[in-house]
Amino acid sequence: MIRHVELKDAEAIQTIYNDAVLNTTAIYANDPVTVANREQWIKEKLAANWPLFVFELEGQVVGYATYGVFRDYPGYIHTVEHSIYVNPQFSGRKIATLLMTTLIAEARQQGYHTMIAGIDSSNEASIYLHKKLEFEFSGRLKAVGYKFNRWLDVDFYQLILQENE
């Protein structure tokens, strides 16, 4: 079941986020966060009217997705950048696909023109998901991230949400 986030989801989101921080290059952060940090993040997302969806399975939050500012300049107000994370114990169940289709529908309904994804170049599962959802490869930034004692490349993918006017 996909639903809007509630503050009570902070601990589950923290667990998912921290797993990505500690075990993957999906997030170029090195330090885990606290539940209080995720509570504050949820409050900020809601206060700014950004969507934040969770995927709940048998009463447990196993994934989340959101979008927000791509770049903080007026010329980018029609473009959003998204984030999506799924508990690795529940991968392969199409949770990411369902969250992404919900997020894309929300962005279209809100009138955004373009959705951006910044993906670690080695994250084959995320790249596959985005291509499946018709995101187009837009470029690679080489050696812009550093984690696990190595340089990382970031691929950018974009989805045009609205036809040109």
N, C-alpha and C positions, 0 to 999 in steps of 0.2 A: 504494500500500500504506500502510495506517495502522498505526503501531506506537507503543509507548511510547518516550519520549525516551531518548537516551543522551547522555552528556557530550560525545561527539564531535560532536553536533549543534549545539553552541553557536555555531559560526561561521555556519552557515546561518541559525539563528534570529536572530543579531545582524544579518545582512544584511537579512532580512525586516523586523525591528523598526525598524532605522534607516531603511529606505525609508519606512515609515509615519510615522516621526518627521519626516523631512525633507521629505516630499512630500504629506502628507495631514493631515486633521484627525481621523483615527481615534484618534490618541493626542495628548493635550494636553501633550506634552513637546516641548521645543525642541532638546535636545542629544542627539546620537547616543551610543550606549553602546559599550563595548569587548567583545571576546570574553570577557575575564575577568569582566566584569559579568554577561554571560549565563550563564557557567559557574556563578557564585555563585547566580544566580537559579534555575537548574536544580537545584542542590544543595539550595537552600532549599525548593523545591517538593517534591522527592522526600523530604526529611527530614520534611516536614509531611504526607506521604502524599496530596498533591494530585495528581490525574491531569494528565499533560502528554503529549499525543499529537502526533506529527508525521506528515505525509503525505509519503511518499517516492515519487518518480517517476524511474525509470531511475537509481537510485542517488543522487539529489539530493533533499534536503529542500526542499520548495516551500511548505509551510504548517505551521502548528501551532495547537493549541487547548488551553486549560486552564481550570480554574475554581479559585476560592478563596473566602476570606472575603468576605461581602457587607458586613457591619458587625461590628466586634469587640465585641459584647455577647452575653450568653447567649441573649437572646430571638431572636437571628437564626441560631442554630446549624443550623437546618433549611433555610437559604437560602444559595445560592451565586451569585456573579457570575462570568461567564465572559469570556474573551478569545479571539479567533480572528483570525489573520492569514495571508494567502496572498501569496506573491510575485506582484506584478502581472503578470509575464510569463506566468503560468499561470492568470490569471483566466478565467472563463467555461468552466471544465472540470468544474464541480460539486465541486471540491475542498473548498470551504467547506461545502457541504451535507453531504458525506460526513464531514468532521471534526465538524460540529455534531451529526449524528445519532449518531455515536460518543460524543461528550461527553454528550449527553442520556441515552443508554442507560446510561452509566457513573454519572451522577448518580442516575438512577432505581434502579439496582442498589445503590448505596450508601445509598439511603433518603432522599435529600434531597427536600424538599417543593416548593421553588420555585427556579427559575433566573432570574436578572436579567441584562439586557443594557443597558448605558448606551451609546447610539449618538449620534454627532454628527448633528444634525437634517438636515444636508445629505447624509449618506451614504446615498444612495438604494439602492445595491446591498445594503448591510447590512440596511437596513430591509426590503427585499424578501425577503431570505433569512429573516429572523426571522419575518415574517408567513407566509411559505410553511411554516415549521416550527411554526406555530400559536402563536407568541408574541403576546401582546396588548399594545397600546399602553397604558401606564399613566400617562403624563404627560410634560410638557416643563418643563425648567428653563431659563429664558431668560437669555441673556447671562452664563452662569456660567464659560465658558472664554474664553481670549483667545490667539489664535495667528494668525500671518500678518497682523498689524495689524488684526484685526477681532474683535468679540465673537461667541461661538459658543453655540448652544443645544444642550442634551443631551436626547434623548428616552430614556425608560425603557420597556423592554418586559419582560414577564415570561411565563414558562411555568410553569404548575402541573404538577409532575411526578408527584405522588401525589394520589389522591382524598382528600378530607377524611375524617378518621377520627372 
